[in-house]
Amino acid sequence: MSKVLVIGGGAAGMFAAIAAAENGNEVFLYEKNEKLGKKLFITGKGRCNLTNACDMDTLFASVVSNPRFLYSSFYNYTNQDVIAFFEKAGVATKTERGGRVFPDSDHSSDVIKGLERELKRRNVKVKLHAEVKDIKVRGERFEKLIFTDGNEAEGDCCIVATGGLSYKTTGSTGDGYRFAETMGHTIRPCIPSLVPVETKELWVSELQGLSLRNVEVTVRDGQKKLYQEFGEMLFTHYGVSGPLLLSASSRVGRKLMEKSLTLEIDLKPALDEEALHRRVLRDFEENQNRQFKNAVGRLFPAKLVPVMIQLSGIPPEKKVHVISREERNAFVHLIKHFKVTLTKLRGFDEAIITKGGISTKEINPKTMESKRIKGIYFAGEVLDLDALTGGFNLQIAWSTGYAAGKSIE
Ligand SMILES: Cc1cc2nc3c(=O)[nH]c(=O)nc-3n(C[C@H](O)[C@H](O)[C@H](O)COP(=O)(O)OP(=O)(O)OC[C@H]3O[C@@H](n4cnc5c(N)ncnc54)[C@H](O)[C@@H]3O)c2cc1C
C-alpha cells in the first residue's frame, strides 16, 4: 500500500484517484478550486460528451497527437469501460449522432456527482482550496508537495493531473508544465487547439453569424493539401469557426503558427463543376433579362450573395444575357473554390484543448510514470496528447488517469 498524492481534481485526477484507491492505496486528491471538475462542468455545452462509443480503430484515428502512446492505456481502459463505469456509478448514459456519449440527464453535473460518489466510496481524501506550488524531488525520487499556503504533504508517489492552458478560469493554468520542466522533462510548445481561426479578408465580418452546412473545406499551404473535410462551418466577426474549422485547427494549427494558409470552401460539393455549370446556366436562362445581382439568390444564403457578387468581378447591374462564357466559368470556379486566408489561431480562452505539453517520450505508456523521476506520474491534458471533438479528449483523461492510478500498489 502506498500513500498517493494526486494534484488536480479534473477528469484525469479524479479517475487516477479512484483507480489508485481501488488498489488499496491511501489517496489524497488536491484541487486548488473550491470544487472538483470545474472544466468538466462546461464540457459538451454543459452536457459533457464523456466518451465516444466508436470502435478501437476510430478511437485511435481520432487522436491527433501521439496516438501510439495511448495503445496500452486505451486497451486497458476502453470507451466501453468508461460507459460501464458511469452506469455502475449511477450515471445512465445515452449515445447520440457520431457515437457521442452523454449522461442521460444531459447534465454534466451528474457526471461530476457520480465521480464524487466513487471517490467517497473508496475513501479518497479530497482537499479543496489546496494549490500545489512546488514538487520536491530527492535523488531522482518524489519526496513531497509544497502548497501555496506553506503547508507540505509527503507521500510515496504523486500523480500530476493539472490539465492544460485553455479556459484558465476553470483552474487549468499550466502549472504541471512548470513542475515537469523543473524536474527535467521536455515540454512540447503549447498552442491553442480545437479553436476558431482569424482570417485576413475584411469582407468576412459581413458574413458574421452565417452558418454553412454541407460544404467541403480544404486547407492548403500553397498547393499542398493539409486538411479536407465535409460538414458545417460558421463565419464570425474575426474569421471562421464551427465543427470543420475546429477540427482543421487541430490538424494545421502548428503550421498556422508559422505562416498564413488558404481555406478553400466548396459551396456546392454535391455538384461537380460540369453539373454546377448546368445549374448556373439554367438559373441564368430563367433570369435572362434581370440584373446579375438579382439572378443568383437561389444559389446561396442571402448573406453570402453580396460577397459572391463582389468577388465574381461581374458588375452587379449587368444584365444576365450579356454575361460572357468566361465570366460564367469564373463564377462557377468561385463557387467551387471560395477562398479565405487563415492568419491566426484564436487564444487559449476560446480553445477546447491545449496541443503540446509534456513529451510522451519521457513517460512510460503502461504506467504513466516519469522515466526521469521515480514516483512521479502524469495523466490527462498535461501530456502532449490531444484529439478531435466527440468525447475523445475525455477518453484520454479517463484512460491515462486510470493507467496511472492502477499502476501504483
Ligand atoms: C469548453 C470546453 C468544452 C469541452 N467539451 C468536451 C467534451 O464534451 N468532451 C471531451 O471529451 N472533451 C471536452 N473538452 C476537453 C476536456 O474538458 C479536457 O480534455 C479534460 O477536461 C482534461 O482533463 P484533465 O483532468 O487533464 O484537466 P482539467 O479538467 O483541466 O483539470 C485539471 C485540474 O487541475 C487543477 N489544478 C491545476 N493546477 C493545480 C495546482 N497547482 N494545484 C492544485 N490543483 C491544480 C485545476 O484547477 C483543474 O481542476 C472540453 C473543453 C472545453 C474547454
PDBQT file of the ligand as one rigid body, heavy atoms in Angstrom, charges set to zero:
ROOT
HETATM    1  C1  LIG A 501     -15.446  24.476 -23.349  1.00  0.00    +0.000 C 
HETATM    2  C2  LIG A 501     -14.888  23.089 -23.365  1.00  0.00    +0.000 A 
HETATM    3  C3  LIG A 501     -15.704  22.027 -23.727  1.00  0.00    +0.000 A 
HETATM    4  C4  LIG A 501     -15.183  20.734 -23.770  1.00  0.00    +0.000 A 
HETATM    5  N1  LIG A 501     -16.024  19.708 -24.095  1.00  0.00    +0.000 NA
HETATM    6  C5  LIG A 501     -15.529  18.445 -24.134  1.00  0.00    +0.000 A 
HETATM    7  C6  LIG A 501     -16.399  17.332 -24.395  1.00  0.00    +0.000 A 
HETATM    8  O1  LIG A 501     -17.626  17.487 -24.478  1.00  0.00    +0.000 OA
HETATM    9  N2  LIG A 501     -15.830  16.100 -24.496  1.00  0.00    +0.000 N 
HETATM   10  C7  LIG A 501     -14.479  15.881 -24.344  1.00  0.00    +0.000 A 
HETATM   11  O2  LIG A 501     -14.034  14.748 -24.467  1.00  0.00    +0.000 OA
HETATM   12  N3  LIG A 501     -13.652  16.905 -24.031  1.00  0.00    +0.000 NA
HETATM   13  C8  LIG A 501     -14.143  18.171 -23.915  1.00  0.00    +0.000 A 
HETATM   14  N4  LIG A 501     -13.302  19.192 -23.579  1.00  0.00    +0.000 N 
HETATM   15  C9  LIG A 501     -11.888  18.879 -23.244  1.00  0.00    +0.000 C 
HETATM   16  C10 LIG A 501     -11.804  18.292 -21.820  1.00  0.00    +0.000 C 
HETATM   17  O3  LIG A 501     -12.539  19.115 -20.955  1.00  0.00    +0.000 OA
HETATM   18  C11 LIG A 501     -10.370  18.182 -21.331  1.00  0.00    +0.000 C 
HETATM   19  O4  LIG A 501      -9.633  17.445 -22.255  1.00  0.00    +0.000 OA
HETATM   20  C12 LIG A 501     -10.303  17.481 -19.974  1.00  0.00    +0.000 C 
HETATM   21  O5  LIG A 501     -11.085  18.173 -19.033  1.00  0.00    +0.000 OA
HETATM   22  C13 LIG A 501      -8.882  17.374 -19.475  1.00  0.00    +0.000 C 
HETATM   23  O6  LIG A 501      -8.912  16.794 -18.200  1.00  0.00    +0.000 OA
HETATM   24  P1  LIG A 501      -7.707  16.974 -17.169  1.00  0.00    +0.000 P 
HETATM   25  O7  LIG A 501      -8.165  16.303 -15.917  1.00  0.00    +0.000 OA
HETATM   26  O8  LIG A 501      -6.438  16.542 -17.785  1.00  0.00    +0.000 OA
HETATM   27  O9  LIG A 501      -7.593  18.536 -16.934  1.00  0.00    +0.000 OA
HETATM   28  P2  LIG A 501      -8.631  19.579 -16.296  1.00  0.00    +0.000 P 
HETATM   29  O10 LIG A 501     -10.018  19.129 -16.497  1.00  0.00    +0.000 OA
HETATM   30  O11 LIG A 501      -8.218  20.894 -16.814  1.00  0.00    +0.000 OA
HETATM   31  O12 LIG A 501      -8.338  19.502 -14.732  1.00  0.00    +0.000 OA
HETATM   32  C14 LIG A 501      -7.151  19.987 -14.137  1.00  0.00    +0.000 C 
HETATM   33  C15 LIG A 501      -7.450  20.353 -12.692  1.00  0.00    +0.000 C 
HETATM   34  O13 LIG A 501      -6.227  20.607 -12.004  1.00  0.00    +0.000 OA
HETATM   35  C16 LIG A 501      -6.418  21.694 -11.139  1.00  0.00    +0.000 C 
HETATM   36  N5  LIG A 501      -5.095  22.313 -10.895  1.00  0.00    +0.000 N 
HETATM   37  C17 LIG A 501      -4.296  22.894 -11.801  1.00  0.00    +0.000 A 
HETATM   38  N6  LIG A 501      -3.152  23.325 -11.227  1.00  0.00    +0.000 NA
HETATM   39  C18 LIG A 501      -3.244  22.981  -9.907  1.00  0.00    +0.000 A 
HETATM   40  C19 LIG A 501      -2.383  23.169  -8.790  1.00  0.00    +0.000 A 
HETATM   41  N7  LIG A 501      -1.208  23.787  -8.909  1.00  0.00    +0.000 N 
HETATM   42  N8  LIG A 501      -2.784  22.713  -7.574  1.00  0.00    +0.000 NA
HETATM   43  C20 LIG A 501      -3.981  22.082  -7.437  1.00  0.00    +0.000 A 
HETATM   44  N9  LIG A 501      -4.843  21.899  -8.447  1.00  0.00    +0.000 NA
HETATM   45  C21 LIG A 501      -4.476  22.340  -9.683  1.00  0.00    +0.000 A 
HETATM   46  C22 LIG A 501      -7.353  22.615 -11.894  1.00  0.00    +0.000 C 
HETATM   47  O14 LIG A 501      -7.994  23.529 -11.059  1.00  0.00    +0.000 OA
HETATM   48  C23 LIG A 501      -8.292  21.621 -12.561  1.00  0.00    +0.000 C 
HETATM   49  O15 LIG A 501      -9.419  21.343 -11.744  1.00  0.00    +0.000 OA
HETATM   50  C24 LIG A 501     -13.807  20.492 -23.478  1.00  0.00    +0.000 A 
HETATM   51  C25 LIG A 501     -13.003  21.564 -23.101  1.00  0.00    +0.000 A 
HETATM   52  C26 LIG A 501     -13.529  22.849 -23.028  1.00  0.00    +0.000 A 
HETATM   53  C27 LIG A 501     -12.637  23.974 -22.596  1.00  0.00    +0.000 C 
ENDROOT
TORSDOF 0
